[in-house]
Amino acid sequence: MKSLEDLRQLRDSARQMLYLREGGGKIEIVIGMATCGIAAGARETLVAIMQELEQLCMPNVVIKQTGCVGLCDQEPLVDVTFPGEARVTYGKVDAEQAKRIIADHVVNNQIVREWVVER
């Protein structure tokens, strides 16, 4: 550091990295990948979501995994969150349902109400 401007640039760079790491400005999809989720088919759901997003070339979507959230009877669970909006949780999501969630909710911002789980 040689100047105050160098320090500001370092700060701005660190903020940008934190923003990106937290999925800033992007649609976030979280899949339950605890033992209960995996046993219920979450791996297949995750693969289907990843393939669908890759096929659609959607760089504005971040996929994350989480552990058990206490709704084991609803696994595989998939959360979809748009920036600035409330999280929507889908339950018992198989690979085919995952494709519809991507098409309807992620691409067209239309919630698939029949699969929503209240948390």
Biopython code that builds the backbone (N, CA, C, O; Angstrom):
import numpy as np
from Bio.PDB.StructureBuilder import StructureBuilder

atoms = [
    (1, "MET", "N", (0.842, -1.177, 0.000)),
    (1, "MET", "CA", (0.000, 0.000, 0.000)),
    (1, "MET", "C", (0.884, 1.237, 0.000)),
    (1, "MET", "O", (1.733, 1.442, 0.868)),
    (2, "LYS", "N", (0.644, 2.031, -1.000)),
    (2, "LYS", "CA", (1.415, 3.265, -1.072)),
    (2, "LYS", "C", (0.546, 4.503, -0.938)),
    (2, "LYS", "O", (1.029, 5.614, -0.716)),
    (3, "SER", "N", (-0.785, 4.268, -1.084)),
    (3, "SER", "CA", (-1.648, 5.437, -0.997)),
    (3, "SER", "C", (-3.034, 5.031, -0.503)),
    (3, "SER", "O", (-3.375, 3.852, -0.408)),
    (4, "LEU", "N", (-3.803, 6.048, -0.197)),
    (4, "LEU", "CA", (-5.184, 5.823, 0.211)),
    (4, "LEU", "C", (-5.981, 5.222, -0.949)),
    (4, "LEU", "O", (-6.878, 4.409, -0.730)),
    (5, "GLU", "N", (-5.659, 5.615, -2.161)),
    (5, "GLU", "CA", (-6.331, 5.082, -3.342)),
    (5, "GLU", "C", (-6.069, 3.575, -3.487)),
    (5, "GLU", "O", (-6.977, 2.836, -3.866)),
    (6, "ASP", "N", (-4.859, 3.109, -3.199)),
    (6, "ASP", "CA", (-4.553, 1.672, -3.225)),
    (6, "ASP", "C", (-5.420, 0.924, -2.223)),
    (6, "ASP", "O", (-5.927, -0.159, -2.516)),
    (7, "LEU", "N", (-5.588, 1.499, -1.054)),
    (7, "LEU", "CA", (-6.415, 0.891, -0.015)),
    (7, "LEU", "C", (-7.879, 0.828, -0.454)),
    (7, "LEU", "O", (-8.548, -0.178, -0.221)),
    (8, "ARG", "N", (-8.378, 1.884, -1.083)),
    (8, "ARG", "CA", (-9.759, 1.891, -1.586)),
    (8, "ARG", "C", (-9.966, 0.821, -2.663)),
    (8, "ARG", "O", (-10.991, 0.140, -2.679)),
    (9, "GLN", "N", (-9.002, 0.680, -3.547)),
    (9, "GLN", "CA", (-9.096, -0.336, -4.593)),
    (9, "GLN", "C", (-9.112, -1.741, -3.994)),
    (9, "GLN", "O", (-9.861, -2.602, -4.454)),
    (10, "LEU", "N", (-8.299, -1.972, -2.980)),
    (10, "LEU", "CA", (-8.277, -3.264, -2.297)),
    (10, "LEU", "C", (-9.614, -3.530, -1.623)),
    (10, "LEU", "O", (-10.137, -4.641, -1.706)),
    (11, "ARG", "N", (-10.175, -2.526, -0.959)),
    (11, "ARG", "CA", (-11.473, -2.652, -0.316)),
    (11, "ARG", "C", (-12.570, -2.970, -1.332)),
    (11, "ARG", "O", (-13.386, -3.864, -1.109)),
    (12, "ASP", "N", (-12.587, -2.241, -2.441)),
    (12, "ASP", "CA", (-13.606, -2.465, -3.469)),
    (12, "ASP", "C", (-13.482, -3.852, -4.080)),
    (12, "ASP", "O", (-14.487, -4.501, -4.370)),
    (13, "SER", "N", (-12.269, -4.299, -4.273)),
    (13, "SER", "CA", (-12.039, -5.642, -4.814)),
    (13, "SER", "C", (-12.536, -6.708, -3.843)),
    (13, "SER", "O", (-13.180, -7.674, -4.253)),
    (14, "ALA", "N", (-12.239, -6.534, -2.566)),
    (14, "ALA", "CA", (-12.700, -7.493, -1.554)),
    (14, "ALA", "C", (-14.219, -7.506, -1.466)),
    (14, "ALA", "O", (-14.816, -8.573, -1.322)),
    (15, "ARG", "N", (-14.859, -6.336, -1.549)),
    (15, "ARG", "CA", (-16.326, -6.276, -1.524)),
    (15, "ARG", "C", (-16.934, -7.001, -2.721)),
    (15, "ARG", "O", (-17.919, -7.727, -2.584)),
    (16, "GLN", "N", (-16.336, -6.795, -3.897)),
    (16, "GLN", "CA", (-16.836, -7.450, -5.101)),
    (16, "GLN", "C", (-16.710, -8.970, -4.994)),
    (16, "GLN", "O", (-17.622, -9.695, -5.392)),
    (17, "MET", "N", (-15.598, -9.454, -4.465)),
    (17, "MET", "CA", (-15.404, -10.896, -4.300)),
    (17, "MET", "C", (-16.419, -11.468, -3.324)),
    (17, "MET", "O", (-16.965, -12.545, -3.561)),
    (18, "LEU", "N", (-16.678, -10.764, -2.235)),
    (18, "LEU", "CA", (-17.664, -11.199, -1.252)),
    (18, "LEU", "C", (-19.063, -11.208, -1.868)),
    (18, "LEU", "O", (-19.838, -12.137, -1.640)),
    (19, "TYR", "N", (-19.380, -10.196, -2.630)),
    (19, "TYR", "CA", (-20.671, -10.097, -3.311)),
    (19, "TYR", "C", (-20.876, -11.289, -4.241)),
    (19, "TYR", "O", (-21.948, -11.894, -4.242)),
    (20, "LEU", "N", (-19.865, -11.630, -5.031)),
    (20, "LEU", "CA", (-19.962, -12.763, -5.948)),
    (20, "LEU", "C", (-20.047, -14.084, -5.201)),
    (20, "LEU", "O", (-20.820, -14.965, -5.578)),
    (21, "ARG", "N", (-19.256, -14.227, -4.146)),
    (21, "ARG", "CA", (-19.258, -15.475, -3.384)),
    (21, "ARG", "C", (-20.601, -15.724, -2.730)),
    (21, "ARG", "O", (-21.012, -16.874, -2.579)),
    (22, "GLU", "N", (-21.287, -14.673, -2.344)),
    (22, "GLU", "CA", (-22.596, -14.817, -1.714)),
    (22, "GLU", "C", (-23.719, -14.881, -2.739)),
    (22, "GLU", "O", (-24.896, -14.887, -2.376)),
    (23, "GLY", "N", (-23.355, -14.930, -4.032)),
    (23, "GLY", "CA", (-24.365, -15.031, -5.079)),
    (23, "GLY", "C", (-25.051, -13.723, -5.378)),
    (23, "GLY", "O", (-26.179, -13.711, -5.871)),
    (24, "GLY", "N", (-24.389, -12.619, -5.087)),
    (24, "GLY", "CA", (-24.977, -11.307, -5.259)),
    (24, "GLY", "C", (-25.554, -11.077, -6.640)),
    (24, "GLY", "O", (-24.880, -11.270, -7.652)),
    (25, "GLY", "N", (-26.807, -10.664, -6.669)),
    (25, "GLY", "CA", (-27.452, -10.331, -7.919)),
    (25, "GLY", "C", (-27.842, -11.514, -8.772)),
    (25, "GLY", "O", (-28.282, -11.334, -9.908)),
    (26, "LYS", "N", (-27.695, -12.703, -8.263)),
    (26, "LYS", "CA", (-27.990, -13.890, -9.049)),
    (26, "LYS", "C", (-29.143, -14.675, -8.424)),
    (26, "LYS", "O", (-29.421, -14.570, -7.229)),
    (27, "ILE", "N", (-29.794, -15.453, -9.260)),
    (27, "ILE", "CA", (-30.811, -16.378, -8.774)),
    (27, "ILE", "C", (-30.076, -17.498, -8.056)),
    (27, "ILE", "O", (-29.082, -18.015, -8.565)),
    (28, "GLU", "N", (-30.552, -17.873, -6.885)),
    (28, "GLU", "CA", (-29.891, -18.907, -6.097)),
    (28, "GLU", "C", (-30.785, -20.137, -5.981)),
    (28, "GLU", "O", (-31.964, -20.038, -5.639)),
    (29, "ILE", "N", (-30.198, -21.305, -6.276)),
    (29, "ILE", "CA", (-30.892, -22.578, -6.106)),
    (29, "ILE", "C", (-30.116, -23.363, -5.064)),
    (29, "ILE", "O", (-28.914, -23.579, -5.212)),
    (30, "VAL", "N", (-30.803, -23.793, -4.003)),
    (30, "VAL", "CA", (-30.176, -24.561, -2.931)),
    (30, "VAL", "C", (-30.846, -25.930, -2.866)),
    (30, "VAL", "O", (-32.071, -26.034, -2.810)),
    (31, "ILE", "N", (-30.025, -26.973, -2.874)),
    (31, "ILE", "CA", (-30.529, -28.344, -2.863)),
    (31, "ILE", "C", (-30.095, -29.027, -1.573)),
    (31, "ILE", "O", (-28.923, -28.974, -1.198)),
    (32, "GLY", "N", (-31.041, -29.665, -0.900)),
    (32, "GLY", "CA", (-30.745, -30.402, 0.327)),
    (32, "GLY", "C", (-29.971, -31.670, 0.014)),
    (32, "GLY", "O", (-30.490, -32.581, -0.630)),
    (33, "MET", "N", (-28.713, -31.725, 0.476)),
    (33, "MET", "CA", (-27.858, -32.862, 0.164)),
    (33, "MET", "C", (-27.369, -33.570, 1.433)),
    (33, "MET", "O", (-26.265, -34.113, 1.458)),
    (34, "ALA", "N", (-28.192, -33.560, 2.481)),
    (34, "ALA", "CA", (-27.865, -34.346, 3.670)),
    (34, "ALA", "C", (-28.174, -35.808, 3.359)),
    (34, "ALA", "O", (-28.654, -36.124, 2.270)),
    (35, "THR", "N", (-27.905, -36.683, 4.292)),
    (35, "THR", "CA", (-28.160, -38.109, 4.084)),
    (35, "THR", "C", (-29.603, -38.368, 3.693)),
    (35, "THR", "O", (-29.876, -39.181, 2.810)),
    (36, "CYS", "N", (-30.533, -37.676, 4.351)),
    (36, "CYS", "CA", (-31.954, -37.866, 4.035)),
    (36, "CYS", "C", (-32.265, -37.447, 2.606)),
    (36, "CYS", "O", (-33.029, -38.123, 1.917)),
    (37, "GLY", "N", (-31.690, -36.355, 2.156)),
    (37, "GLY", "CA", (-31.911, -35.890, 0.798)),
    (37, "GLY", "C", (-31.308, -36.817, -0.235)),
    (37, "GLY", "O", (-31.940, -37.134, -1.243)),
    (38, "ILE", "N", (-30.083, -37.252, 0.017)),
    (38, "ILE", "CA", (-29.415, -38.165, -0.914)),
    (38, "ILE", "C", (-30.183, -39.474, -1.019)),
    (38, "ILE", "O", (-30.353, -40.011, -2.113)),
    (39, "ALA", "N", (-30.646, -39.990, 0.113)),
    (39, "ALA", "CA", (-31.422, -41.235, 0.108)),
    (39, "ALA", "C", (-32.725, -41.085, -0.671)),
    (39, "ALA", "O", (-33.224, -42.054, -1.242)),
    (40, "ALA", "N", (-33.277, -39.870, -0.696)),
    (40, "ALA", "CA", (-34.534, -39.625, -1.402)),
    (40, "ALA", "C", (-34.333, -39.282, -2.877)),
    (40, "ALA", "O", (-35.309, -39.112, -3.608)),
    (41, "GLY", "N", (-33.067, -39.179, -3.327)),
    (41, "GLY", "CA", (-32.802, -38.925, -4.745)),
    (41, "GLY", "C", (-32.268, -37.552, -5.072)),
    (41, "GLY", "O", (-32.355, -37.125, -6.224)),
    (42, "ALA", "N", (-31.712, -36.839, -4.097)),
    (42, "ALA", "CA", (-31.232, -35.474, -4.326)),
    (42, "ALA", "C", (-30.085, -35.405, -5.334)),
    (42, "ALA", "O", (-29.950, -34.407, -6.043)),
    (43, "ARG", "N", (-29.272, -36.431, -5.408)),
    (43, "ARG", "CA", (-28.177, -36.408, -6.391)),
    (43, "ARG", "C", (-28.728, -36.329, -7.811)),
    (43, "ARG", "O", (-28.243, -35.545, -8.627)),
    (44, "GLU", "N", (-29.732, -37.133, -8.100)),
    (44, "GLU", "CA", (-30.338, -37.118, -9.431)),
    (44, "GLU", "C", (-30.998, -35.766, -9.710)),
    (44, "GLU", "O", (-30.953, -35.260, -10.831)),
    (45, "THR", "N", (-31.610, -35.191, -8.677)),
    (45, "THR", "CA", (-32.231, -33.876, -8.810)),
    (45, "THR", "C", (-31.172, -32.820, -9.100)),
    (45, "THR", "O", (-31.356, -31.975, -9.976)),
    (46, "LEU", "N", (-30.068, -32.867, -8.369)),
    (46, "LEU", "CA", (-28.973, -31.919, -8.571)),
    (46, "LEU", "C", (-28.415, -32.027, -9.985)),
    (46, "LEU", "O", (-28.200, -31.011, -10.646)),
    (47, "VAL", "N", (-28.180, -33.247, -10.452)),
    (47, "VAL", "CA", (-27.650, -33.455, -11.804)),
    (47, "VAL", "C", (-28.616, -32.901, -12.846)),
    (47, "VAL", "O", (-28.193, -32.243, -13.797)),
    (48, "ALA", "N", (-29.902, -33.161, -12.674)),
    (48, "ALA", "CA", (-30.902, -32.661, -13.624)),
    (48, "ALA", "C", (-30.900, -31.134, -13.671)),
    (48, "ALA", "O", (-30.978, -30.544, -14.749)),
    (49, "ILE", "N", (-30.811, -30.499, -12.511)),
    (49, "ILE", "CA", (-30.786, -29.033, -12.450)),
    (49, "ILE", "C", (-29.536, -28.503, -13.139)),
    (49, "ILE", "O", (-29.617, -27.564, -13.931)),
    (50, "MET", "N", (-28.396, -29.085, -12.849)),
    (50, "MET", "CA", (-27.147, -28.634, -13.452)),
    (50, "MET", "C", (-27.175, -28.805, -14.968)),
    (50, "MET", "O", (-26.750, -27.908, -15.696)),
    (51, "GLN", "N", (-27.664, -29.932, -15.449)),
    (51, "GLN", "CA", (-27.732, -30.172, -16.891)),
    (51, "GLN", "C", (-28.683, -29.189, -17.565)),
    (51, "GLN", "O", (-28.384, -28.661, -18.636)),
    (52, "GLU", "N", (-29.813, -28.950, -16.942)),
    (52, "GLU", "CA", (-30.798, -28.035, -17.519)),
    (52, "GLU", "C", (-30.236, -26.617, -17.598)),
    (52, "GLU", "O", (-30.406, -25.942, -18.613)),
    (53, "LEU", "N", (-29.574, -26.164, -16.545)),
    (53, "LEU", "CA", (-29.004, -24.819, -16.546)),
    (53, "LEU", "C", (-27.866, -24.704, -17.546)),
    (53, "LEU", "O", (-27.714, -23.671, -18.199)),
    (54, "GLU", "N", (-27.070, -25.749, -17.670)),
    (54, "GLU", "CA", (-25.979, -25.746, -18.642)),
    (54, "GLU", "C", (-26.537, -25.670, -20.064)),
    (54, "GLU", "O", (-26.022, -24.932, -20.904)),
    (55, "GLN", "N", (-27.582, -26.432, -20.318)),
    (55, "GLN", "CA", (-28.209, -26.453, -21.635)),
    (55, "GLN", "C", (-28.806, -25.080, -21.984)),
    (55, "GLN", "O", (-28.769, -24.656, -23.139)),
    (56, "LEU", "N", (-29.350, -24.401, -20.984)),
    (56, "LEU", "CA", (-29.971, -23.094, -21.202)),
    (56, "LEU", "C", (-28.965, -21.941, -21.151)),
    (56, "LEU", "O", (-29.316, -20.797, -21.438)),
    (57, "CYS", "N", (-27.710, -22.245, -20.783)),
    (57, "CYS", "CA", (-26.661, -21.219, -20.666)),
    (57, "CYS", "C", (-27.122, -20.069, -19.769)),
    (57, "CYS", "O", (-27.281, -18.937, -20.227)),
    (58, "MET", "N", (-27.332, -20.373, -18.495)),
    (58, "MET", "CA", (-27.816, -19.372, -17.549)),
    (58, "MET", "C", (-26.747, -19.041, -16.504)),
    (58, "MET", "O", (-26.741, -19.616, -15.416)),
    (59, "PRO", "N", (-25.848, -18.120, -16.834)),
    (59, "PRO", "CA", (-24.783, -17.769, -15.892)),
    (59, "PRO", "C", (-25.262, -16.957, -14.697)),
    (59, "PRO", "O", (-24.496, -16.736, -13.759)),
    (60, "ASN", "N", (-26.517, -16.508, -14.712)),
    (60, "ASN", "CA", (-27.043, -15.703, -13.615)),
    (60, "ASN", "C", (-27.648, -16.556, -12.499)),
    (60, "ASN", "O", (-28.388, -16.045, -11.659)),
    (61, "VAL", "N", (-27.333, -17.864, -12.487)),
    (61, "VAL", "CA", (-27.865, -18.772, -11.473)),
    (61, "VAL", "C", (-26.709, -19.396, -10.709)),
    (61, "VAL", "O", (-25.739, -19.868, -11.302)),
    (62, "VAL", "N", (-26.826, -19.391, -9.371)),
    (62, "VAL", "CA", (-25.843, -20.019, -8.499)),
    (62, "VAL", "C", (-26.493, -21.242, -7.873)),
    (62, "VAL", "O", (-27.604, -21.155, -7.351)),
    (63, "ILE", "N", (-25.810, -22.381, -7.922)),
    (63, "ILE", "CA", (-26.311, -23.607, -7.303)),
    (63, "ILE", "C", (-25.502, -23.862, -6.044)),
    (63, "ILE", "O", (-24.271, -23.859, -6.072)),
    (64, "LYS", "N", (-26.199, -24.083, -4.941)),
    (64, "LYS", "CA", (-25.542, -24.378, -3.671)),
    (64, "LYS", "C", (-26.159, -25.641, -3.085)),
    (64, "LYS", "O", (-27.247, -26.061, -3.477)),
    (65, "GLN", "N", (-25.442, -26.235, -2.141)),
    (65, "GLN", "CA", (-25.941, -27.411, -1.431)),
    (65, "GLN", "C", (-26.035, -27.075, 0.042)),
    (65, "GLN", "O", (-25.300, -26.232, 0.557)),
    (66, "THR", "N", (-26.962, -27.759, 0.714)),
    (66, "THR", "CA", (-27.106, -27.556, 2.149)),
    (66, "THR", "C", (-27.336, -28.897, 2.825)),
    (66, "THR", "O", (-27.597, -29.905, 2.168)),
    (67, "GLY", "N", (-27.236, -28.894, 4.124)),
    (67, "GLY", "CA", (-27.503, -30.098, 4.909)),
    (67, "GLY", "C", (-28.981, -30.194, 5.248)),
    (67, "GLY", "O", (-29.823, -29.570, 4.602)),
    (68, "CYS", "N", (-29.278, -30.970, 6.250)),
    (68, "CYS", "CA", (-30.659, -31.213, 6.648)),
    (68, "CYS", "C", (-31.280, -29.946, 7.238)),
    (68, "CYS", "O", (-30.657, -29.239, 8.030)),
    (69, "VAL", "N", (-32.521, -29.679, 6.832)),
    (69, "VAL", "CA", (-33.250, -28.532, 7.378)),
    (69, "VAL", "C", (-34.436, -28.979, 8.212)),
    (69, "VAL", "O", (-35.258, -28.156, 8.614)),
    (70, "GLY", "N", (-34.534, -30.292, 8.478)),
    (70, "GLY", "CA", (-35.576, -30.811, 9.353)),
    (70, "GLY", "C", (-36.865, -31.207, 8.664)),
    (70, "GLY", "O", (-37.846, -31.534, 9.333)),
    (71, "LEU", "N", (-36.883, -31.185, 7.359)),
    (71, "LEU", "CA", (-38.074, -31.579, 6.610)),
    (71, "LEU", "C", (-37.779, -32.855, 5.820)),
    (71, "LEU", "O", (-38.017, -32.926, 4.615)),
    (72, "CYS", "N", (-37.264, -33.847, 6.517)),
    (72, "CYS", "CA", (-36.794, -35.073, 5.868)),
    (72, "CYS", "C", (-37.881, -35.763, 5.046)),
    (72, "CYS", "O", (-37.584, -36.387, 4.028)),
    (73, "ASP", "N", (-39.128, -35.656, 5.478)),
    (73, "ASP", "CA", (-40.222, -36.304, 4.743)),
    (73, "ASP", "C", (-40.527, -35.603, 3.418)),
    (73, "ASP", "O", (-41.275, -36.138, 2.599)),
    (74, "GLN", "N", (-39.960, -34.414, 3.197)),
    (74, "GLN", "CA", (-40.182, -33.661, 1.963)),
    (74, "GLN", "C", (-38.984, -33.702, 1.006)),
    (74, "GLN", "O", (-39.017, -33.080, -0.056)),
    (75, "GLU", "N", (-37.938, -34.424, 1.378)),
    (75, "GLU", "CA", (-36.738, -34.496, 0.537)),
    (75, "GLU", "C", (-37.034, -35.220, -0.758)),
    (75, "GLU", "O", (-37.916, -36.078, -0.802)),
    (76, "PRO", "N", (-36.319, -34.890, -1.802)),
    (76, "PRO", "CA", (-35.347, -33.823, -1.992)),
    (76, "PRO", "C", (-36.016, -32.434, -2.002)),
    (76, "PRO", "O", (-37.039, -32.213, -2.650)),
    (77, "LEU", "N", (-35.395, -31.525, -1.261)),
    (77, "LEU", "CA", (-35.861, -30.145, -1.180)),
    (77, "LEU", "C", (-35.037, -29.263, -2.107)),
    (77, "LEU", "O", (-33.822, -29.425, -2.214)),
    (78, "VAL", "N", (-35.699, -28.340, -2.769)),
    (78, "VAL", "CA", (-35.022, -27.377, -3.639)),
    (78, "VAL", "C", (-35.574, -25.994, -3.319)),
    (78, "VAL", "O", (-36.782, -25.767, -3.389)),
    (79, "ASP", "N", (-34.686, -25.079, -2.970)),
    (79, "ASP", "CA", (-35.057, -23.682, -2.736)),
    (79, "ASP", "C", (-34.679, -22.857, -3.960)),
    (79, "ASP", "O", (-33.609, -23.049, -4.538)),
    (80, "VAL", "N", (-35.549, -21.949, -4.350)),
    (80, "VAL", "CA", (-35.252, -21.002, -5.420)),
    (80, "VAL", "C", (-35.453, -19.606, -4.840)),
    (80, "VAL", "O", (-36.510, -19.296, -4.290)),
    (81, "THR", "N", (-34.423, -18.765, -4.971)),
    (81, "THR", "CA", (-34.503, -17.405, -4.455)),
    (81, "THR", "C", (-34.028, -16.423, -5.521)),
    (81, "THR", "O", (-32.898, -16.503, -6.005)),
    (82, "PHE", "N", (-34.911, -15.500, -5.874)),
    (82, "PHE", "CA", (-34.538, -14.411, -6.765)),
    (82, "PHE", "C", (-34.026, -13.269, -5.901)),
    (82, "PHE", "O", (-34.485, -13.113, -4.770)),
    (83, "PRO", "N", (-33.087, -12.461, -6.399)),
    (83, "PRO", "CA", (-32.577, -11.339, -5.608)),
    (83, "PRO", "C", (-33.702, -10.431, -5.133)),
    (83, "PRO", "O", (-34.539, -9.989, -5.921)),
    (84, "GLY", "N", (-33.709, -10.163, -3.835)),
    (84, "GLY", "CA", (-34.696, -9.270, -3.258)),
    (84, "GLY", "C", (-36.076, -9.870, -3.050)),
    (84, "GLY", "O", (-37.003, -9.163, -2.654)),
    (85, "GLU", "N", (-36.229, -11.169, -3.313)),
    (85, "GLU", "CA", (-37.527, -11.817, -3.146)),
    (85, "GLU", "C", (-37.441, -12.919, -2.097)),
    (85, "GLU", "O", (-36.345, -13.338, -1.723)),
    (86, "ALA", "N", (-38.579, -13.385, -1.626)),
    (86, "ALA", "CA", (-38.627, -14.454, -0.629)),
    (86, "ALA", "C", (-38.241, -15.792, -1.259)),
    (86, "ALA", "O", (-38.476, -16.034, -2.443)),
    (87, "ARG", "N", (-37.654, -16.636, -0.449)),
    (87, "ARG", "CA", (-37.276, -17.988, -0.876)),
    (87, "ARG", "C", (-38.535, -18.818, -1.112)),
    (87, "ARG", "O", (-39.513, -18.705, -0.373)),
    (88, "VAL", "N", (-38.499, -19.652, -2.149)),
    (88, "VAL", "CA", (-39.578, -20.599, -2.435)),
    (88, "VAL", "C", (-38.979, -21.993, -2.292)),
    (88, "VAL", "O", (-37.970, -22.305, -2.924)),
    (89, "THR", "N", (-39.598, -22.831, -1.463)),
    (89, "THR", "CA", (-39.097, -24.183, -1.225)),
    (89, "THR", "C", (-40.024, -25.192, -1.881)),
    (89, "THR", "O", (-41.237, -25.186, -1.669)),
    (90, "TYR", "N", (-39.416, -26.059, -2.688)),
    (90, "TYR", "CA", (-40.148, -27.145, -3.334)),
    (90, "TYR", "C", (-39.780, -28.457, -2.649)),
    (90, "TYR", "O", (-38.624, -28.668, -2.281)),
    (91, "GLY", "N", (-40.770, -29.343, -2.478)),
    (91, "GLY", "CA", (-40.532, -30.622, -1.823)),
    (91, "GLY", "C", (-40.759, -31.805, -2.742)),
    (91, "GLY", "O", (-41.522, -31.744, -3.706)),
    (92, "LYS", "N", (-40.059, -32.896, -2.401)),
    (92, "LYS", "CA", (-40.151, -34.165, -3.134)),
    (92, "LYS", "C", (-39.872, -33.956, -4.623)),
    (92, "LYS", "O", (-40.621, -34.424, -5.481)),
    (93, "VAL", "N", (-38.778, -33.243, -4.912)),
    (93, "VAL", "CA", (-38.436, -32.874, -6.281)),
    (93, "VAL", "C", (-37.597, -33.967, -6.936)),
    (93, "VAL", "O", (-36.470, -34.232, -6.519)),
    (94, "ASP", "N", (-38.160, -34.597, -7.967)),
    (94, "ASP", "CA", (-37.384, -35.571, -8.736)),
    (94, "ASP", "C", (-36.780, -34.863, -9.950)),
    (94, "ASP", "O", (-36.959, -33.656, -10.113)),
    (95, "ALA", "N", (-36.075, -35.596, -10.791)),
    (95, "ALA", "CA", (-35.375, -34.999, -11.931)),
    (95, "ALA", "C", (-36.333, -34.322, -12.902)),
    (95, "ALA", "O", (-36.030, -33.235, -13.395)),
    (96, "GLU", "N", (-37.459, -34.921, -13.184)),
    (96, "GLU", "CA", (-38.424, -34.334, -14.115)),
    (96, "GLU", "C", (-39.049, -33.065, -13.537)),
    (96, "GLU", "O", (-39.231, -32.078, -14.250)),
    (97, "GLN", "N", (-39.376, -33.094, -12.249)),
    (97, "GLN", "CA", (-39.924, -31.903, -11.608)),
    (97, "GLN", "C", (-38.884, -30.784, -11.596)),
    (97, "GLN", "O", (-39.217, -29.611, -11.765)),
    (98, "ALA", "N", (-37.623, -31.162, -11.395)),
    (98, "ALA", "CA", (-36.546, -30.168, -11.382)),
    (98, "ALA", "C", (-36.496, -29.424, -12.712)),
    (98, "ALA", "O", (-36.315, -28.206, -12.737)),
    (99, "LYS", "N", (-36.655, -30.145, -13.808)),
    (99, "LYS", "CA", (-36.641, -29.506, -15.134)),
    (99, "LYS", "C", (-37.795, -28.521, -15.275)),
    (99, "LYS", "O", (-37.629, -27.442, -15.844)),
    (100, "ARG", "N", (-38.960, -28.890, -14.760)),
    (100, "ARG", "CA", (-40.107, -27.978, -14.843)),
    (100, "ARG", "C", (-39.895, -26.754, -13.956)),
    (100, "ARG", "O", (-40.266, -25.644, -14.337)),
    (101, "ILE", "N", (-39.307, -26.942, -12.787)),
    (101, "ILE", "CA", (-39.021, -25.810, -11.897)),
    (101, "ILE", "C", (-38.073, -24.834, -12.587)),
    (101, "ILE", "O", (-38.259, -23.620, -12.507)),
    (102, "ILE", "N", (-37.064, -25.363, -13.261)),
    (102, "ILE", "CA", (-36.132, -24.497, -13.988)),
    (102, "ILE", "C", (-36.888, -23.736, -15.081)),
    (102, "ILE", "O", (-36.764, -22.516, -15.194)),
    (103, "ALA", "N", (-37.669, -24.462, -15.882)),
    (103, "ALA", "CA", (-38.391, -23.829, -16.996)),
    (103, "ALA", "C", (-39.409, -22.802, -16.514)),
    (103, "ALA", "O", (-39.441, -21.676, -17.010)),
    (104, "ASP", "N", (-40.234, -23.186, -15.555)),
    (104, "ASP", "CA", (-41.318, -22.304, -15.116)),
    (104, "ASP", "C", (-40.845, -21.214, -14.155)),
    (104, "ASP", "O", (-41.112, -20.031, -14.368)),
    (105, "HIS", "N", (-40.147, -21.615, -13.105)),
    (105, "HIS", "CA", (-39.803, -20.649, -12.060)),
    (105, "HIS", "C", (-38.536, -19.865, -12.391)),
    (105, "HIS", "O", (-38.543, -18.634, -12.376)),
    (106, "VAL", "N", (-37.450, -20.574, -12.689)),
    (106, "VAL", "CA", (-36.170, -19.883, -12.888)),
    (106, "VAL", "C", (-36.169, -19.076, -14.181)),
    (106, "VAL", "O", (-35.715, -17.932, -14.192)),
    (107, "VAL", "N", (-36.668, -19.651, -15.263)),
    (107, "VAL", "CA", (-36.642, -18.950, -16.548)),
    (107, "VAL", "C", (-37.789, -17.941, -16.657)),
    (107, "VAL", "O", (-37.572, -16.803, -17.074)),
    (108, "ASN", "N", (-39.006, -18.349, -16.286)),
    (108, "ASN", "CA", (-40.183, -17.506, -16.506)),
    (108, "ASN", "C", (-40.753, -16.856, -15.248)),
    (108, "ASN", "O", (-41.777, -16.174, -15.316)),
    (109, "ASN", "N", (-40.103, -17.058, -14.103)),
    (109, "ASN", "CA", (-40.514, -16.475, -12.824)),
    (109, "ASN", "C", (-41.971, -16.801, -12.476)),
    (109, "ASN", "O", (-42.697, -15.958, -11.950)),
    (110, "GLN", "N", (-42.385, -18.033, -12.775)),
    (110, "GLN", "CA", (-43.723, -18.516, -12.442)),
    (110, "GLN", "C", (-43.586, -19.664, -11.436)),
    (110, "GLN", "O", (-43.126, -20.747, -11.798)),
    (111, "ILE", "N", (-43.970, -19.444, -10.208)),
    (111, "ILE", "CA", (-43.841, -20.461, -9.159)),
    (111, "ILE", "C", (-44.745, -21.647, -9.483)),
    (111, "ILE", "O", (-45.893, -21.472, -9.890)),
    (112, "VAL", "N", (-44.212, -22.863, -9.297)),
    (112, "VAL", "CA", (-44.991, -24.089, -9.499)),
    (112, "VAL", "C", (-45.660, -24.387, -8.156)),
    (112, "VAL", "O", (-45.119, -25.128, -7.336)),
    (113, "ARG", "N", (-46.811, -23.817, -7.945)),
    (113, "ARG", "CA", (-47.475, -23.818, -6.633)),
    (113, "ARG", "C", (-47.750, -25.202, -6.069)),
    (113, "ARG", "O", (-47.666, -25.390, -4.855)),
    (114, "GLU", "N", (-48.076, -26.179, -6.912)),
    (114, "GLU", "CA", (-48.450, -27.500, -6.394)),
    (114, "GLU", "C", (-47.306, -28.239, -5.701)),
    (114, "GLU", "O", (-47.553, -29.214, -4.991)),
    (115, "TRP", "N", (-46.062, -27.799, -5.890)),
    (115, "TRP", "CA", (-44.934, -28.488, -5.243)),
    (115, "TRP", "C", (-44.304, -27.657, -4.120)),
    (115, "TRP", "O", (-43.309, -28.074, -3.528)),
    (116, "VAL", "N", (-44.874, -26.489, -3.825)),
    (116, "VAL", "CA", (-44.311, -25.616, -2.792)),
    (116, "VAL", "C", (-44.574, -26.201, -1.415)),
    (116, "VAL", "O", (-45.672, -26.676, -1.125)),
    (117, "VAL", "N", (-43.543, -26.160, -0.567)),
    (117, "VAL", "CA", (-43.613, -26.616, 0.814)),
    (117, "VAL", "C", (-43.507, -25.389, 1.706)),
    (117, "VAL", "O", (-42.601, -24.572, 1.539)),
    (118, "GLU", "N", (-44.420, -25.258, 2.644)),
    (118, "GLU", "CA", (-44.365, -24.139, 3.587)),
    (118, "GLU", "C", (-43.351, -24.460, 4.673)),
    (118, "GLU", "O", (-43.366, -25.553, 5.240)),
    (119, "ARG", "N", (-42.474, -23.512, 4.962)),
    (119, "ARG", "CA", (-41.439, -23.698, 5.997)),
    (119, "ARG", "C", (-41.716, -22.866, 7.192)),
    (119, "ARG", "O", (-40.952, -22.897, 8.156)),
]
sb = StructureBuilder()
sb.init_structure("model")
sb.init_model(0)
sb.init_chain("A")
sb.init_seg("    ")
for serial, (resi, resn, name, xyz) in enumerate(atoms, 1):
    if name == "N":
        sb.init_residue(resn, " ", resi, " ")
    sb.init_atom(name, np.array(xyz, "f"), 0.0, 1.0, " ", f" {name:<3s}", serial, name[0])
structure = sb.get_structure()
